[in-house]
Amino acid sequence: MAMVDEMRGAFRHQIQLTDDEGKVWKGRAVGFVPDYDNEEDDEPGYNELDLDVIEPDGHIVHYAFRESEIKSIEIID
């Protein structure tokens, strides 16, 4: 399955994401932005997955991952 399809499928799920540096992130995929919505005049578009991670102190931290930064996604809910 293509990564963009995995990103779309992860939306609204609790996931484990491994980034391109091997770091593992666990949280809820709260958004998917397709490449055509991320176009700039001088830069081509890119797919993006938004992830909310609950920190040990209870705060929610929002992260945005470009498709090129994601090694794998696993749905865990």
FIRO-102112 format. One record per residue: x, y, z of N, C-alpha, C in turn; residue in three letters; residue number from 0. Coordinates in steps of 0.02 Angstrom, whole numbers, plus 32768, in hexadecimal, padded with zeros to 4 digits. Each point is the difference from the previous one (the first is absolute). Layout:
% FIRO-102112
+------+------+------+------+------+------+------+------+------+-----+-----+
|  nxx |  nyy |  nzz | caxx | cayy | cazz |  cxx |  cyy |  czz |   r |   k |
+------+------+------+------+------+------+------+------+------+-----+-----+
|    X |    Y |    Z |    X |    Y |    Z |    X |    Y |    Z | ALA | NUM |
...
+------+------+------+------+------+------+------+------+------+-----+-----+
This chain:
% FIRO-102112
+------+------+------+------+------+------+------+------+------+-----+-----+
|  nxx |  nyy |  nzz | caxx | cayy | cazz |  cxx |  cyy |  czz |   r |   k |
+------+------+------+------+------+------+------+------+------+-----+-----+
| 802B | 7FC5 | 8000 | 7FD5 | 803B | 8000 | 802D | 803E | 8000 | MET |   0 |
| 7FED | 8032 | 7FDA | 8027 | 803E | 7FFD | 7FF8 | 8027 | 8041 | ALA |   1 |
| 8034 | 8025 | 8012 | 7FFF | 8025 | 803F | 7FC6 | 8032 | 8002 | MET |   2 |
| 7FF0 | 8020 | 7FC9 | 7FC9 | 802F | 8000 | 7FBE | 7FDD | 8012 | VAL |   3 |
| 7FF7 | 7FC2 | 7FEA | 7FC4 | 7FD9 | 8012 | 8000 | 7FEF | 804A | ASP |   4 |
| 803B | 7FF0 | 801C | 8005 | 7FF1 | 8047 | 7FF1 | 803F | 8029 | GLU |   5 |
| 8017 | 803A | 7FE8 | 7FF2 | 803F | 8022 | 7FB5 | 800E | 8001 | MET |   6 |
| 7FDF | 7FF8 | 7FC8 | 7FB7 | 800B | 7FFD | 7FDC | 7FCF | 802E | ARG |   7 |
| 8015 | 7FC1 | 8000 | 7FE0 | 7FCD | 8029 | 800A | 800A | 804A | GLY |   8 |
| 8036 | 8022 | 8013 | 800F | 800C | 8047 | 7FD6 | 8038 | 801E | ALA |   9 |
| 7FE4 | 802C | 7FD6 | 7FDA | 8039 | 8018 | 7FC9 | 7FEA | 8030 | PHE |  10 |
| 7FFC | 8021 | 8039 | 7FD0 | 7FF4 | 8036 | 800E | 7FC0 | 8029 | ARG |  11 |
| 803A | 7FE4 | 7FF8 | 8012 | 7FC4 | 8026 | 803A | 800F | 8030 | HIS |  12 |
| 8004 | 7FD6 | 8033 | 803B | 8001 | 802C | 8036 | 7FD9 | 7FDB | GLN |  13 |
| 803B | 801D | 7FF8 | 8034 | 7FE1 | 7FD7 | 8044 | 8000 | 8022 | ILE |  14 |
| 802A | 7FD7 | 7FE5 | 8048 | 8002 | 8010 | 8023 | 8011 | 7FBF | GLN |  15 |
| 8023 | 8037 | 8000 | 8023 | 8018 | 7FC4 | 804B | 7FFC | 800D | LEU |  16 |
| 8025 | 7FE4 | 7FD2 | 8048 | 8000 | 8003 | 8019 | 8031 | 7FCB | THR |  17 |
| 8028 | 8031 | 8017 | 8018 | 8032 | 7FD0 | 803F | 7FE7 | 7FDD | ASP |  18 |
| 8018 | 8029 | 7FD1 | 8039 | 7FED | 7FD7 | 8042 | 7FFB | 8027 | ASP |  19 |
| 8000 | 8016 | 803E | 803C | 7FFA | 802B | 7FF9 | 7FC7 | 8032 | GLU |  20 |
| 7FC8 | 7FDB | 7FFC | 7FF5 | 7FC7 | 802C | 7FDD | 800F | 8041 | GLY |  21 |
| 7FED | 803E | 800B | 7FDC | 8013 | 803D | 7FB7 | 7FE9 | 7FFA | LYS |  22 |
| 7FE5 | 7FE4 | 8038 | 7FBB | 7FE8 | 8001 | 7FD4 | 8033 | 8023 | VAL |  23 |
| 7FC9 | 8010 | 7FE1 | 7FCF | 802F | 801A | 7FBD | 7FDC | 8008 | TRP |  24 |
| 7FDD | 800A | 8037 | 7FBE | 7FE3 | 800A | 7FCF | 8038 | 800E | LYS |  25 |
| 7FC8 | 7FFF | 7FDB | 7FCE | 8034 | 8009 | 7FC5 | 7FF5 | 7FD2 | GLY |  26 |
| 7FD4 | 8032 | 7FFD | 7FC5 | 7FFD | 7FD5 | 800D | 8029 | 7FC2 | ARG |  27 |
| 7FF5 | 7FE0 | 7FC6 | 8006 | 8023 | 7FC0 | 7FC3 | 802D | 7FF8 | ALA |  28 |
| 800A | 8041 | 8006 | 7FC8 | 802F | 8000 | 7FF7 | 8026 | 7FBF | VAL |  29 |
| 802B | 7FF4 | 7FD0 | 7FF8 | 8022 | 7FC0 | 802B | 7FE2 | 7FCA | GLY |  30 |
| 7FE8 | 8005 | 7FC4 | 8026 | 7FED | 7FC4 | 7FF7 | 8039 | 7FCE | PHE |  31 |
| 8038 | 801B | 7FE9 | 7FFE | 8036 | 7FCE | 8021 | 7FE6 | 7FC1 | VAL |  32 |
| 7FD9 | 7FFC | 7FC9 | 801D | 7FE6 | 7FC1 | 802F | 8033 | 7FE0 | PRO |  33 |
| 802A | 7FE6 | 7FD4 | 8033 | 802A | 7FE1 | 7FE4 | 803E | 7FDD | ASP |  34 |
| 7FC7 | 7FF9 | 7FE0 | 7FE5 | 803A | 7FDB | 7FE8 | 8038 | 802E | TYR |  35 |
| 7FF7 | 7FF2 | 8040 | 7FEF | 8035 | 8030 | 803D | 801D | 8022 | ASP |  36 |
| 803B | 7FE5 | 7FF3 | 803E | 8019 | 801D | 802F | 801E | 7FCB | ASN |  37 |
| 7FE5 | 8015 | 7FC8 | 8029 | 801E | 7FCB | 800F | 8048 | 8010 | GLU |  38 |
| 803C | 8014 | 7FF0 | 8015 | 8046 | 8004 | 8015 | 8014 | 7FBA | GLU |  39 |
| 8007 | 8040 | 7FF4 | 8013 | 8019 | 7FBE | 8043 | 7FE4 | 7FEA | ASP |  40 |
| 8030 | 7FFB | 802F | 8043 | 7FEA | 7FEE | 8011 | 7FBA | 8019 | ASP |  41 |
| 7FCF | 7FDD | 801C | 800E | 7FBD | 801B | 7FC7 | 7FD1 | 7FEE | GLU |  42 |
| 8011 | 7FC3 | 7FE8 | 7FCB | 7FD0 | 7FF2 | 7FDE | 7FEA | 8040 | PRO |  43 |
| 7FC4 | 7FE5 | 7FFA | 7FDB | 7FEA | 803A | 801B | 7FC1 | 801F | GLY |  44 |
| 7FEB | 7FF2 | 803D | 8014 | 7FC3 | 8023 | 7FC6 | 7FE8 | 802C | TYR |  45 |
| 7FFA | 7FBF | 8009 | 7FCD | 7FE4 | 802C | 8018 | 8007 | 8048 | ASN |  46 |
| 7FD0 | 800E | 802D | 8012 | 800B | 8047 | 7FCE | 7FDD | 802D | GLU |  47 |
| 8019 | 7FE0 | 8035 | 7FD6 | 7FE0 | 8032 | 8009 | 8026 | 8042 | LEU |  48 |
| 7FCA | 8015 | 801F | 8002 | 8024 | 803F | 7FF3 | 7FD0 | 8039 | ASP |  49 |
| 8029 | 8003 | 8034 | 7FFE | 7FD1 | 8037 | 7FFE | 8026 | 8042 | LEU |  50 |
| 7FD0 | 7FEF | 802C | 7FFD | 801A | 8043 | 801B | 7FCC | 8030 | ASP |  51 |
| 8033 | 8013 | 8026 | 8020 | 7FD4 | 8030 | 7FF3 | 801A | 8046 | VAL |  52 |
| 7FEA | 7FD3 | 802D | 7FF5 | 8013 | 8046 | 8042 | 7FF4 | 8026 | ILE |  53 |
| 801C | 8036 | 801A | 803E | 7FFD | 8027 | 7FF2 | 7FE3 | 8045 | GLU |  54 |
| 8034 | 7FE8 | 8022 | 7FF7 | 7FE3 | 8043 | 7FDE | 8030 | 8031 | PRO |  55 |
| 8009 | 8042 | 7FF7 | 7FE0 | 8030 | 802E | 7FB8 | 8010 | 7FEC | ASP |  56 |
| 7FE6 | 7FDF | 7FCC | 7FBB | 8009 | 7FEB | 7FF5 | 8033 | 7FC8 | GLY |  57 |
| 8033 | 8026 | 7FEF | 7FF9 | 8031 | 7FCA | 7FFF | 7FDD | 7FBC | HIS |  58 |
| 7FD8 | 801B | 7FD3 | 7FFE | 7FE6 | 7FBC | 802D | 802A | 7FD4 | ILE |  59 |
| 802D | 7FDF | 7FDD | 802E | 8022 | 7FD3 | 7FEF | 7FEB | 7FB8 | VAL |  60 |
| 7FFB | 8031 | 7FD4 | 7FEE | 7FF4 | 7FBA | 803F | 7FFD | 7FD5 | HIS |  61 |
| 8005 | 7FCD | 7FD7 | 8038 | 7FF8 | 7FD2 | 7FE5 | 7FF6 | 7FB9 | TYR |  62 |
| 8026 | 8017 | 7FD0 | 7FEE | 7FF7 | 7FB9 | 803A | 7FDC | 7FDE | ALA |  63 |
| 7FF1 | 7FC9 | 7FDF | 8033 | 7FD8 | 7FDE | 7FF4 | 8001 | 7FB5 | PHE |  64 |
| 8033 | 8012 | 7FDA | 7FFC | 7FFA | 7FB8 | 8007 | 7FB6 | 7FED | ARG |  65 |
| 7FE4 | 7FED | 7FC8 | 8005 | 7FBB | 7FE9 | 8048 | 7FE8 | 7FFE | GLU |  66 |
| 802D | 802B | 7FEB | 8047 | 7FEE | 7FFA | 8021 | 7FF3 | 8044 | SER |  67 |
| 7FE1 | 8015 | 8036 | 801C | 7FF7 | 8043 | 7FE6 | 7FC1 | 8023 | GLU |  68 |
| 7FD2 | 7FDC | 7FE0 | 7FE0 | 7FC6 | 801F | 801D | 7FBF | 7FE4 | ILE |  69 |
| 8017 | 7FD5 | 802D | 8019 | 7FBF | 7FEC | 7FC8 | 7FCC | 8002 | LYS |  70 |
| 7FD6 | 8002 | 8036 | 7FC8 | 7FD1 | 8004 | 7FC9 | 801B | 802D | SER |  71 |
| 7FC4 | 7FE6 | 7FF6 | 7FC6 | 8010 | 8028 | 7FDD | 7FC0 | 8013 | ILE |  72 |
| 7FEF | 7FFA | 8040 | 7FDA | 7FC6 | 8017 | 7FC3 | 8019 | 8027 | GLU |  73 |
| 7FC5 | 7FEA | 7FED | 7FC3 | 8012 | 8024 | 7FFC | 7FD4 | 803E | ILE |  74 |
| 7FF7 | 801F | 803B | 8000 | 7FD9 | 803D | 7FBE | 8002 | 8027 | ILE |  75 |
| 7FCC | 8020 | 7FE5 | 7FBF | 7FFE | 8024 | 7FD0 | 7FD1 | 7FDF | ASP |  76 |
+------+------+------+------+------+------+------+------+------+-----+-----+
